[in-house]
Amino acid sequence: MMKIRGLLAGFLSLFSVGVAAHPHSFIDMNTTFVVKNQKLVGLKMIWVMDEITSADLLYDAENAQNDTEVWKKLAAEVMANVLGQHYFTDIYRDGKPIKYLNLPTEYHLSRQGHQAVLEFVLPLAEPQALAGKPFEISTYDPTYFVDMTYQDKTALHLPAEIAKHCQFSLVTPQPDVSLQAYALSLDKNDSPGEDMALGQQFAQRVTLQCQ
């Protein structure tokens, strides 16, 4: 059984599935804006991995129940690699990047049928006043080896206390035909040029605007 590289710096190990196009792995995302005292303090993210991506994790966990030491160890390993890539997330406001803490305030890995589910809270380094310039948020694998996607706007959630004052939009890009063809041409062991920012060109953009 041959293993191929996982989500960038070893986020996951995947079984070879014999395909020859990017992306090779798929994650469905769900995000809730975390608010305290009318300030944005973080993002609570839930990543549901496809069955092929999940296979190694579930194999390593064997029949262990959720929340056992086996799952806690796997969660720490997965989270360490996510942190190594800055949560795979960019947050900008008024053209400037918003910094966040190097450690999540919480994280958890579990089994959902044949899929692994990673949950964590990405904490901002400093609370951000909600009112003012919009927040621009994108979560993506720069190499586009992994497709990280919100199925639709229902995968994004506003806390009840700010729902009347804030609104968000979700924009899914439509890359041109030549870029799509290039992604399809990449073998599973290929990496696009770093200057291409291939994943960023396929990345969805979430905009949060509050009054």
C-alpha positions as CSV (number, residue, x, y, z in Angstrom):
1,M,0.0,0.0,0.0
2,M,1.6,3.2,-1.2
3,K,1.0,6.5,0.7
4,I,1.2,9.9,-1.0
5,R,1.8,13.2,0.6
6,G,-1.1,14.7,2.5
7,L,-2.4,18.2,3.1
8,L,0.8,20.1,2.5
9,A,3.2,19.5,5.4
10,G,1.8,16.1,6.4
11,F,-1.6,17.2,7.5
12,L,-2.9,13.8,6.5
13,S,-1.5,10.8,4.7
14,L,-3.7,9.7,1.8
15,F,-4.0,6.4,0.0
16,S,-3.1,6.5,-3.6
17,V,-6.3,6.6,-5.6
18,G,-4.9,6.6,-9.1
19,V,-6.1,10.0,-10.2
20,A,-4.0,12.5,-12.0
21,A,-5.6,15.9,-11.4
22,H,-5.7,18.5,-8.6
23,P,-7.4,18.5,-6.2
24,H,-7.0,15.0,-4.8
25,S,-8.6,15.6,-1.4
26,F,-11.8,17.4,-0.4
27,I,-12.8,19.1,2.8
28,D,-16.3,20.5,3.5
29,M,-16.0,23.5,5.8
30,N,-18.4,25.0,8.3
31,T,-17.5,28.2,10.2
32,T,-19.1,30.2,13.0
33,F,-17.9,33.7,13.8
34,V,-16.9,33.9,17.5
35,V,-17.9,37.2,19.1
36,K,-17.4,38.7,22.6
37,N,-18.4,42.2,23.7
38,Q,-19.3,43.1,20.1
39,K,-15.8,42.2,18.9
40,L,-14.7,39.4,16.6
41,V,-12.4,37.2,18.6
42,G,-12.1,34.1,16.4
43,L,-13.5,31.6,14.0
44,K,-14.9,28.2,15.1
45,M,-14.2,25.8,12.2
46,I,-15.4,22.3,11.4
47,W,-13.7,20.5,8.6
48,V,-15.3,17.3,7.4
49,M,-12.8,15.2,5.3
50,D,-13.8,13.0,2.4
51,E,-13.7,9.2,3.0
52,I,-10.4,8.7,1.1
53,T,-8.7,11.5,3.0
54,S,-10.1,10.1,6.3
55,A,-9.0,6.5,5.6
56,D,-5.6,6.6,7.3
57,L,-6.9,8.5,10.4
58,L,-9.7,6.0,10.9
59,Y,-7.3,3.1,10.3
60,D,-5.0,4.4,12.9
61,A,-7.8,5.0,15.4
62,E,-9.1,1.4,14.8
63,N,-12.1,0.9,17.0
64,A,-11.2,3.5,19.6
65,Q,-14.2,5.6,20.8
66,N,-14.2,9.3,20.2
67,D,-12.4,11.4,23.0
68,T,-10.1,8.5,23.9
69,E,-6.3,9.0,24.1
70,V,-5.9,7.6,20.6
71,W,-8.1,10.3,19.2
72,K,-6.5,13.0,21.3
73,K,-3.0,12.0,20.0
74,L,-4.2,12.0,16.4
75,A,-5.9,15.4,16.9
76,A,-2.7,16.9,18.2
77,E,-0.7,15.6,15.2
78,V,-3.3,16.9,12.7
79,M,-3.6,20.2,14.5
80,A,0.2,20.7,14.6
81,N,0.4,20.5,10.8
82,V,-2.6,22.8,10.4
83,L,-0.8,25.3,12.7
84,G,2.3,24.9,10.6
85,Q,0.4,26.3,7.7
86,H,-1.2,29.2,9.6
87,Y,-4.6,27.4,9.7
88,F,-4.6,27.5,5.9
89,T,-6.5,30.8,6.4
90,D,-6.0,34.4,5.4
91,I,-7.9,37.2,7.2
92,Y,-7.7,40.7,5.9
93,R,-9.2,44.1,6.8
94,D,-8.7,47.3,4.9
95,G,-6.0,45.5,2.9
96,K,-4.0,44.5,6.0
97,P,-3.6,41.0,7.4
98,I,-5.1,40.3,10.8
99,K,-2.9,38.2,13.0
100,Y,-4.0,35.3,15.1
101,L,-2.6,33.2,17.9
102,N,-0.3,30.3,17.2
103,L,-2.4,27.9,19.3
104,P,-6.1,27.2,19.0
105,T,-8.2,27.8,22.1
106,E,-9.8,24.4,21.5
107,Y,-9.6,21.5,19.1
108,H,-11.1,18.1,18.6
109,L,-10.9,15.2,16.1
110,S,-13.7,12.6,15.8
111,R,-15.3,10.0,13.6
112,Q,-18.5,10.7,11.7
113,G,-19.3,7.5,9.9
114,H,-16.5,6.9,7.4
115,Q,-15.3,10.5,7.7
116,A,-12.9,12.2,10.1
117,V,-14.0,15.6,11.5
118,L,-11.6,18.2,12.8
119,E,-13.1,21.0,14.9
120,F,-11.1,23.9,16.3
121,V,-11.3,27.6,17.2
122,L,-8.9,30.0,15.4
123,P,-8.3,32.8,17.9
124,L,-7.4,36.3,16.7
125,A,-4.4,37.8,18.4
126,E,-6.4,40.9,19.2
127,P,-10.2,41.3,19.4
128,Q,-11.5,43.3,16.4
129,A,-14.3,45.8,16.6
130,L,-17.1,44.5,14.4
131,A,-18.2,47.9,13.0
132,G,-16.1,49.4,10.3
133,K,-14.3,48.0,7.3
134,P,-15.3,44.5,6.2
135,F,-13.4,41.4,7.0
136,E,-12.1,39.3,4.1
137,I,-11.5,35.6,4.9
138,S,-10.3,32.8,2.7
139,T,-9.3,29.2,3.7
140,Y,-7.4,27.2,1.1
141,D,-4.5,24.9,0.3
142,P,-2.0,27.1,-1.7
143,T,-1.1,24.1,-3.9
144,Y,-4.7,23.2,-4.5
145,F,-3.8,19.6,-3.6
146,V,-6.8,19.8,-1.3
147,D,-10.1,21.5,-2.2
148,M,-11.4,23.3,0.9
149,T,-15.0,24.4,0.3
150,Y,-18.2,25.8,1.8
151,Q,-21.1,24.1,0.1
152,D,-23.2,27.3,0.4
153,K,-23.9,30.2,2.7
154,T,-25.7,27.9,5.2
155,A,-22.2,26.6,6.2
156,L,-21.5,30.1,7.7
157,H,-23.0,31.2,11.0
158,L,-23.5,34.5,12.8
159,P,-24.1,34.5,16.5
160,A,-27.7,35.7,17.4
161,E,-26.5,38.8,19.2
162,I,-24.9,40.3,16.1
163,A,-27.3,38.9,13.4
164,K,-29.2,42.2,13.2
165,H,-26.0,44.3,12.7
166,C,-23.9,42.1,10.5
167,Q,-24.2,40.3,7.2
168,F,-21.8,38.2,5.2
169,S,-21.4,37.1,1.6
170,L,-19.7,34.0,0.1
171,V,-18.1,34.3,-3.3
172,T,-16.9,31.3,-5.2
173,P,-14.5,32.1,-8.0
174,Q,-14.8,30.9,-11.6
175,P,-11.2,30.4,-12.8
176,D,-10.8,30.5,-16.5
177,V,-10.6,27.4,-18.7
178,S,-6.8,27.5,-19.0
179,L,-6.3,27.5,-15.3
180,Q,-8.7,24.7,-14.7
181,A,-7.0,22.7,-17.5
182,Y,-3.6,23.3,-15.8
183,A,-4.9,22.1,-12.4
184,L,-6.3,19.0,-14.1
185,S,-2.9,18.3,-15.7
186,L,-1.1,18.1,-12.4
187,D,-0.2,14.6,-11.2
188,K,-0.7,13.8,-7.5
189,N,3.1,14.2,-6.9
190,D,3.3,17.6,-8.7
191,S,3.3,21.0,-7.1
192,P,2.4,24.1,-9.0
193,G,4.9,27.0,-9.0
194,E,4.9,28.9,-5.7
195,D,4.4,32.2,-7.5
196,M,1.2,30.9,-9.1
197,A,-0.8,30.7,-5.8
198,L,-2.9,28.1,-7.5
199,G,-5.1,27.4,-4.5
200,Q,-5.8,31.0,-3.9
201,Q,-7.2,31.4,-7.4
202,F,-9.7,28.7,-6.6
203,A,-10.4,29.9,-3.0
204,Q,-13.8,31.1,-1.9
205,R,-13.9,34.5,-0.2
206,V,-16.1,35.3,2.8
207,T,-16.8,38.9,3.5
208,L,-18.2,40.0,6.9
209,Q,-19.6,43.5,7.2
210,C,-21.1,44.9,10.4
211,Q,-22.7,48.3,11.2
